[in-house]
Amino acid sequence: MVKVKTRVNGFGHIGYLVTRAAFNFGRVDTVAINYHFTDLNYMIYVVQCYSSHGKFHGTIKAENRKLVINGNPITIF
């Protein structure tokens, strides 16, 4: 299975929902997020908890100024 590499431009309501959906779908590899307006801890909170679609059931953490979701590092610009 070939994964499509993508970049998310912005991390507002649509940006974090697209990111969550990409990881739930499994065939999309998010490699970068263009959003420098907030810190990584808030981005972690948004992906994990802030959604009417339920809690994100994967792993998420900040490491080396990158967002790591299910073991995949995502560069933040």
C-alpha positions in Angstrom: 0.0 0.0 0.0 1.5 3.3 -1.1 0.9 6.2 1.3 0.2 9.7 0.0 2.4 12.4 1.6 0.6 15.6 2.5 1.0 18.9 4.3 -1.7 20.6 6.3 -1.9 24.4 5.7 -3.3 25.7 9.0 -4.4 24.0 12.2 -7.8 25.5 12.8 -11.0 23.4 12.9 -10.6 22.0 9.4 -6.8 21.5 9.8 -6.9 19.3 12.9 -9.9 17.3 11.6 -8.1 16.6 8.4 -5.0 15.5 10.4 -7.1 13.2 12.6 -8.9 11.7 9.6 -5.6 11.1 7.8 -4.3 9.1 10.7 -7.5 7.2 11.2 -7.6 6.4 7.4 -4.1 5.1 7.4 -3.2 5.7 3.8 -2.2 9.3 4.1 1.2 10.4 5.7 1.1 13.9 7.1 4.6 15.2 7.0 4.2 18.9 7.8 1.8 21.4 9.3 2.0 25.1 8.5 0.9 26.7 11.7 3.2 28.7 13.9 0.6 30.6 16.0 0.4 28.3 19.0 2.6 25.9 21.0 2.8 22.1 20.6 1.0 21.4 23.9 -2.1 23.1 22.6 -1.9 21.2 19.3 -1.7 18.0 21.3 -4.8 18.9 23.2 -6.7 19.9 20.1 -5.9 16.6 18.3 -6.6 14.4 21.4 -9.7 16.0 22.9 -11.2 19.0 21.1 -13.6 17.5 18.7 -17.3 16.6 18.4 -16.0 13.4 16.7 -14.8 11.9 19.9 -11.4 11.4 21.5 -8.4 10.5 19.3 -7.4 6.9 20.1 -3.8 7.1 18.8 -0.6 8.3 20.6 0.4 11.9 20.4 3.4 13.8 21.9 5.8 16.6 21.3 9.4 15.7 20.6 12.3 17.8 19.2 9.9 20.6 18.3 7.8 18.2 16.2 4.4 16.7 16.7 4.6 12.9 16.8 1.3 11.1 16.1 1.3 7.3 16.2 5.1 7.4 15.9 5.2 9.6 12.8 7.0 12.9 13.3 5.4 16.0 11.8 7.4 19.1 11.2 5.7 22.3 12.3 6.4 25.5 10.3 
